[in-house]
Amino acid sequence: MSDIELAGRVAIVTGAGGGLGRSHALALAERGAKIVVNDLGAGDGGPSAAAVVDEITAAGGEAVANLASVADRQGADAMVDQALDAYGRIDVVINNAGILRDRSFAKLSEQEVRDVLEVHLLGAFHLTAAAWPHLKEQGYGRIVNTTSPAGLFGNFGQANYAAAKMGLVGFTRTLAIEGRKAGIHVNVVAPLAASRMTETILPPEALAKLDPAHVAPLIVYLASEACAHTGGIFTAGGGYVGRVAVVQAPGVVLDDVTPEALADRWDEVTDVAGGQEFDGAAAQGDWVLSRV
């Protein structure tokens, strides 16, 4: 295959002052994309969008810094406007920004749930909604959202985070259906990487294996014209890359559905061997109806 190039493309990467976002931004720029580097950090010892812009420009790339909050629709609009003002277009949106408010469910406050939802789920909504009309008008776009193993599989102390991250899977799957005719591909990635969000969770020996740069090639591919996949859920870390799928078990069809009948055949109900994937809820509904 020929080299994957992004020359002429313009990308917004949120949460790009450090960690995964920085790695994504640098990798996209290396392949020729012009980058809007978004991060709230202001260079006070934390992540800095300006520092990443300096790295990109020092390597011969083009980038501008943006300090807006993704939790604010006006900030998202300003990000897209900045891309249009600086480079005349927007092609790629990488929704990467996030926060943690980890706490066991018994101690979790409503505000801690809202804080996480506003950044992860509503943040992706705000920026995608601001970019969507431009992508649709030009008939081309690539959106990569960020879920998490915690969202896909659950994790102690992260009910708020997991809910937001699984919400992004549904968000992605629906936008992939709605964007298909307009040439907008939407995928979601669950990275496993050393970052400011995982440094207090994962042990040092695990972090040593999980350079964020191992995730960046997947982001570049999904952001490129070369990738025709849409609606996919992927995970990557430490050199591993794979697809995650929502599958429906073959299940059982009962003439008389009772709790007792279900109990008797529960092993068949829960066995996902031979499970199926569906391209949307309508296809799943049609499949169920064809069997009853």
CORGI-V394476 format. One record per backbone hydrogen bond with DSSP energy under -1.0 kcal/mol. CO is the residue of the C=O (numbers start at 1). NH is the residue of the N-H. Records with the same first field share a line. If there is no record, write none. Layout:
# CORGI-V394476
CO: NH / NH
This chain:
# CORGI-V394476
6: 9
9: 34
10: 91 / 92
11: 36
12: 94
13: 38
17: 48
18: 22
19: 23
20: 24
21: 25
22: 26
23: 27
24: 28
25: 29
26: 30
27: 31
28: 33
29: 32
31: 6
34: 11
35: 64
36: 13
37: 66
38: 16
47: 43
48: 52
49: 53
50: 54
51: 55
52: 56
53: 57
54: 58
55: 59
56: 61
57: 60
62: 35
64: 37
66: 39
69: 72
72: 76
73: 77
74: 78
75: 79
76: 80
77: 81
78: 82
79: 83
80: 84
81: 85
82: 86
83: 87
84: 88
91: 142
92: 12
93: 144
94: 14 / 96
104: 107
109: 113
110: 114
111: 115
112: 116
113: 117
114: 118
115: 119
116: 120
117: 122
120: 124
121: 125
122: 126
123: 127
124: 128
125: 129
126: 130
127: 131
128: 132
131: 135
132: 136
133: 137
134: 138
135: 140
141: 185
142: 93
143: 187
144: 95
145: 189
148: 152
149: 153
150: 154
155: 158
157: 103
158: 162
159: 163
160: 164
161: 165
162: 166
163: 167
164: 168
166: 170
167: 171
168: 172
169: 173
170: 174
171: 175
172: 176
173: 177
174: 178
175: 179
179: 184
180: 183
183: 141
185: 143
186: 231
187: 145
188: 234
189: 147
190: 236
195: 199
198: 201 / 202
203: 207
204: 208
206: 209
207: 210
210: 194
211: 214
212: 215 / 216
215: 219
216: 220
217: 221
218: 222
219: 223
221: 224
232: 188
233: 244
234: 190
235: 242
236: 192
237: 240
240: 237
242: 235
248: 276
258: 262
259: 263
260: 264
261: 265
265: 269
266: 270
272: 275
276: 248
278: 280
280: 284
281: 285
282: 286
283: 287
284: 288
285: 289
286: 290
288: 291
